[in-house]
Amino acid sequence: MANLDAALDKDTTLTVSFSNPNDGIQVFYAYPMQGSAFRSPRFAPETGYATHYVMTRRMDDRSLYDDAAWEDLNYIFRVRTKCDAQGTITNALYGKIYGTLEHRINGAKGVFGCTYYLNPTPNDRNLEYDPKRNLFKGLMDENQLPREP
């Protein structure tokens, strides 16, 4: 059995970057246990996306300190962005990430995970989850579909 404490004894830094210059990520705050289940804005913003995002997770006297472990920290992202000659966005996909961007060291490997939702319609900034348009194919039954909006 692997020593979990040894895996957690390592400081980690996660850098998120994007392949297209106008792709990016931005933080939004929404506490998951208060108010509506619809905790994200209905539409993704048009501007304000950072092309790089850095988060640090470090051990401090055997207790985990995470720069982004707040329950209310979430993200909106834009990917596959294309622009015309004037720099106007002509195509982009928008999505959201609920909760922290999980990262840790497991043995010699880095491990990353998150829960995300991507709107598959180009240029549609709507962030509402539609289970009828889920991109996960071949699911055994509806119990495997995400439950959150």
Sequence and secondary structure as in RCSB ss.txt:
>XXXX:A:sequence
MANLDAALDKDTTLTVSFSNPNDGIQVFYAYPMQGSAFRSPRFAPETGYATHYVMTRRMDDRSLYDDAAWEDLNY
IFRVRTKCDAQGTITNALYGKIYGTLEHRINGAKGVFGCTYYLNPTPNDRNLEYDPKRNLFKGLMDENQLPREP
>XXXX:A:secstr
   HHHHHTS EEEEEE SSTT EEEEEE  TTSS S  S SB  SS  BSEEEEEEEEETTEEEETT  TTEEE
EEEEEEEE TTS EEEEEEEEEEEEEEEEEETTEEEEEEEEEE  STT  B    GGG S  S SSGGGS    
